[in-house]
């Protein structure tokens, strides 16, 4: 199943609802001004690639997922989307947790 393309403002507003975050909280977490967040959420101003990455991080989603949802990257199938999500989560882990996860994955494959 492919995701539908959204505007930046639709994406921000949907993620605000999903995360139960206010625009002020998003501004604080992303280190972007509240005014700039409000303008993007209202659709009166776009965002730079760097600010989209910061906002994605504040929402806890990968920048790739954000870029796909707002149409800056081509859509992919659900399996590829899950692979990208797994890789994003993996890169957020400490080296020790990565090793634990790899060990567990190898264990599961041997069962």
C-alpha positions, 0 to 999 in steps of 0.5 A: 500500500502506498502512502498518499502525498500530503502538503507540509501543513497537512503532515505537520498537523497530522503529526501534531495530533498523533504525537499529542504535541502543541506547536510550541512544544514542536518548536522547542523540540525542533529548535525552530521558532514558534512563528515559523512552525505556525506559518508552516502548519497554516500553509502560508510558508514552506520549510527548508529540507533542514527544518523538515529533518529537525521537525521529523526528529522532534516527531520521532520519525525518520526524515525519509518517511517525512520526505515521502509523506510530503512528496519530496521523495517517491513513494515506496511499497510497505515492505521498503517503508518498513525496511527504512523504518527499521534502519532509522531505528537501528541508527538511533541505538547505541553500539551495544544495543545494535550488537544486542539486536543483531545477536537476537536477529541471528538467534531468531533465524537459527530457531 
